[in-house]
Amino acid sequence: MAKLVTNLPEPKMEYDVQNQRLINLSIKQIVEKLNFSYQQDIKNEQNTFNWFIS
């Protein structure tokens, strides 16, 4: 699996909507990267299996 690099902003002592949005966006980016890399791993495994069988 590939290395994921995403920066999560530190939460502030006082609630700030903009800061919470940035944290939420960063978490969504992590999920998208994980989903994409997982799908790529499955494709690679399937290609390897097909090559081995043929």
TORPA-4810 file (N, C-alpha, C, O; in nm, 3 decimals):
<nodes>
NODE_1_0.084_-0.117_0.000_0.000_0.000_0.000_0.089_0.124_0.000_0.197_0.125_0.060_M
NODE_2_0.044_0.224_-0.066_0.121_0.348_-0.079_0.117_0.429_0.051_0.025_0.414_0.132_A
NODE_3_0.216_0.512_0.067_0.222_0.600_0.184_0.130_0.719_0.160_0.134_0.781_0.054_K
NODE_4_0.048_0.750_0.259_-0.043_0.863_0.249_0.013_0.981_0.328_0.057_0.966_0.442_L
NODE_5_0.011_1.098_0.265_0.060_1.218_0.332_-0.050_1.323_0.326_-0.083_1.375_0.219_V
NODE_6_-0.107_1.353_0.442_-0.209_1.456_0.453_-0.190_1.526_0.586_-0.174_1.462_0.690_T
NODE_7_-0.192_1.656_0.583_-0.177_1.734_0.705_-0.313_1.765_0.765_-0.403_1.816_0.697_N
NODE_8_-0.327_1.733_0.893_-0.449_1.770_0.966_-0.419_1.894_1.048_-0.323_1.896_1.125_L
NODE_9_-0.501_1.998_1.032_-0.477_2.118_1.111_-0.505_2.092_1.259_-0.595_2.015_1.294_P
NODE_10_-0.428_2.154_1.344_-0.448_2.140_1.488_-0.577_2.211_1.528_-0.604_2.321_1.481_E
NODE_11_-0.656_2.149_1.614_-0.777_2.218_1.661_-0.740_2.337_1.750_-0.641_2.333_1.823_P
NODE_12_-0.819_2.439_1.743_-0.794_2.559_1.824_-0.861_2.544_1.960_-0.953_2.463_1.977_K
NODE_13_-0.815_2.621_2.054_-0.874_2.616_2.189_-1.021_2.660_2.186_-1.105_2.603_2.255_M
NODE_14_-1.049_2.761_2.107_-1.187_2.808_2.091_-1.244_2.751_1.961_-1.172_2.737_1.862_E
NODE_15_-1.372_2.719_1.963_-1.436_2.664_1.845_-1.432_2.765_1.731_-1.465_2.883_1.749_Y
NODE_16_-1.390_2.718_1.613_-1.384_2.802_1.494_-1.438_2.720_1.377_-1.386_2.613_1.347_D
NODE_17_-1.540_2.770_1.313_-1.604_2.696_1.204_-1.505_2.668_1.092_-1.503_2.557_1.039_V
NODE_18_-1.426_2.764_1.055_-1.330_2.747_0.945_-1.230_2.636_0.977_-1.198_2.555_0.891_Q
NODE_19_-1.182_2.632_1.099_-1.088_2.529_1.140_-1.153_2.391_1.135_-1.089_2.294_1.091_N
NODE_20_-1.276_2.381_1.178_-1.347_2.253_1.173_-1.370_2.208_1.029_-1.365_2.089_0.999_Q
NODE_21_-1.396_2.301_0.940_-1.413_2.268_0.799_-1.282_2.214_0.740_-1.283_2.119_0.661_R
NODE_22_-1.171_2.274_0.778_-1.041_2.227_0.730_-1.011_2.086_0.780_-0.959_2.003_0.705_L
NODE_23_-1.043_2.060_0.905_-1.023_1.926_0.960_-1.111_1.826_0.887_-1.066_1.717_0.851_I
NODE_24_-1.237_1.862_0.864_-1.330_1.775_0.792_-1.281_1.748_0.650_-1.288_1.634_0.604_N
NODE_25_-1.233_1.848_0.582_-1.181_1.833_0.446_-1.060_1.740_0.444_-1.048_1.656_0.355_L
NODE_26_-0.972_1.755_0.541_-0.853_1.669_0.549_-0.891_1.523_0.570_-0.831_1.433_0.511_S
NODE_27_-0.990_1.499_0.654_-1.035_1.362_0.680_-1.099_1.304_0.554_-1.078_1.186_0.522_I
NODE_28_-1.176_1.383_0.482_-1.235_1.336_0.356_-1.127_1.301_0.254_-1.141_1.204_0.179_K
NODE_29_-1.020_1.380_0.250_-0.910_1.351_0.159_-0.842_1.219_0.194_-0.804_1.143_0.105_Q
NODE_30_-0.827_1.191_0.321_-0.768_1.064_0.364_-0.855_0.948_0.319_-0.805_0.848_0.269_I
NODE_31_-0.985_0.961_0.338_-1.078_0.854_0.298_-1.072_0.831_0.148_-1.069_0.716_0.104_V
NODE_32_-1.069_0.938_0.069_-1.061_0.924_-0.076_-0.930_0.857_-0.118_-0.931_0.772_-0.207_E
NODE_33_-0.820_0.894_-0.055_-0.691_0.832_-0.088_-0.691_0.684_-0.053_-0.640_0.602_-0.129_K
NODE_34_-0.748_0.650_0.061_-0.755_0.510_0.101_-0.843_0.430_0.006_-0.807_0.319_-0.034_L
NODE_35_-0.956_0.486_-0.031_-1.045_0.416_-0.124_-0.979_0.396_-0.259_-0.990_0.289_-0.319_N
NODE_36_-0.910_0.498_-0.309_-0.844_0.488_-0.438_-0.733_0.385_-0.436_-0.722_0.303_-0.527_F
NODE_37_-0.650_0.388_-0.331_-0.539_0.294_-0.325_-0.589_0.151_-0.306_-0.528_0.058_-0.357_S
NODE_38_-0.699_0.134_-0.234_-0.757_0.001_-0.216_-0.804_-0.055_-0.349_-0.780_-0.171_-0.380_Y
NODE_39_-0.872_0.027_-0.428_-0.919_-0.016_-0.559_-0.802_-0.051_-0.650_-0.810_-0.147_-0.726_Q
NODE_40_-0.695_0.026_-0.643_-0.577_-0.002_-0.725_-0.512_-0.134_-0.682_-0.467_-0.210_-0.768_Q
NODE_41_-0.507_-0.162_-0.553_-0.452_-0.288_-0.504_-0.533_-0.406_-0.556_-0.475_-0.508_-0.594_D
NODE_42_-0.664_-0.393_-0.557_-0.749_-0.501_-0.607_-0.723_-0.524_-0.756_-0.714_-0.639_-0.801_I
NODE_43_-0.711_-0.416_-0.834_-0.682_-0.429_-0.977_-0.548_-0.498_-0.999_-0.535_-0.584_-1.086_K
NODE_44_-0.448_-0.460_-0.920_-0.316_-0.521_-0.934_-0.319_-0.670_-0.900_-0.258_-0.751_-0.970_N
NODE_45_-0.390_-0.706_-0.796_-0.402_-0.847_-0.759_-0.475_-0.926_-0.867_-0.436_-1.038_-0.899_E
NODE_46_-0.579_-0.868_-0.923_-0.654_-0.935_-1.029_-0.568_-0.953_-1.154_-0.572_-1.059_-1.216_Q
NODE_47_-0.491_-0.852_-1.190_-0.401_-0.863_-1.306_-0.295_-0.969_-1.283_-0.262_-1.045_-1.373_N
NODE_48_-0.241_-0.974_-1.162_-0.141_-1.077_-1.130_-0.202_-1.215_-1.138_-0.141_-1.306_-1.193_T
NODE_49_-0.321_-1.233_-1.085_-0.389_-1.361_-1.090_-0.417_-1.402_-1.233_-0.394_-1.517_-1.271_F
NODE_50_-0.467_-1.309_-1.314_-0.496_-1.340_-1.454_-0.370_-1.379_-1.530_-0.373_-1.469_-1.614_N
NODE_51_-0.260_-1.311_-1.502_-0.133_-1.345_-1.567_-0.089_-1.484_-1.526_-0.042_-1.562_-1.609_W
NODE_52_-0.103_-1.516_-1.398_-0.061_-1.646_-1.347_-0.146_-1.759_-1.409_-0.092_-1.864_-1.443_F
NODE_53_-0.277_-1.737_-1.423_-0.367_-1.839_-1.475_-0.344_-1.860_-1.626_-0.356_-1.973_-1.674_I
NODE_54_-0.310_-1.755_-1.698_-0.297_-1.770_-1.844_-0.167_-1.832_-1.886_-0.143_-1.849_-2.006_S
</nodes>
